[in-house]
Amino acid sequence: MTKAIIATLALATSVVLAGPAFAEKFKATLDGKSEVPPNTSAGKGTADIDYDAASKKISWKLTYSGLSGAATAAHFHGPAEAGKNGGVALAIPNATSSPAEGSATLTDAQAADLMAGKYYVNVHTAANPGGEIRGQVMK
């Protein structure tokens, strides 16, 4: 009887521990110094990012302040390391006001670039159409 109880407890424990995967946490800290080329913007921001590898779902909350004017757009760019520029990989809808929250499902290539640290978040303004503040996405 005791062996059956221990076996049941062991099975229950393994089922609990093998439960659903948890999202990986990423963060980007945005400023003008991280732009390529750098600028003197007083703007600052953060992007808190969750990524579920099983479903390839990425979710974010982008907050920013102190820009030279209204934000015109924001995107995930890549693939690019810090100090290099990359194309738009994923739009961040409704980013003309802070905070901007959303989610999307990544392709296999996008997921690989995210996991390799090759994405950055960029917030654009009329005065800085190429990007006013930028931050590399890091685990």
C-alpha positions, 0 to 999 in steps of 0.5 A: 500500500505504501509503495502505491502511495509513493508511486502516485505522489511521484507521478503527480509531482512529475505531472505538475513539474511537466506542466505548461512552459513559462514565457521567457522574459526579455527587456529593452531599455530605450534611449537616444544614445542607443540609436545608430547614429546616436542622438541627444533626445531626452526621451527614455523608454522600456519594453517588457517582453514575454515570449512563449517558445512553444506557441511562438507568441510574443507579447509586449508593453512599451512605455516611453516619455520625453520624446521631441514630439509625438511618436509616429510609429514603433517597431521591432527591428532586426536582425541586428546586433547593438550598434547596427541597423536592421529592417522592420521585423514586426510593427508595434500597433497603437504606439503613438501613445504610451503605453502600447501593448500587444502580441503577435506570433513569430515565424521560425526565423523571427523566433531565432533572431529574438532568441539570438539577441538580434532584435531591437525596439525603435520609437520614431518621431517626426523630428527623428523619422529613423528612430528617436529612442532605441533599445536592444532586446535582452533576456 
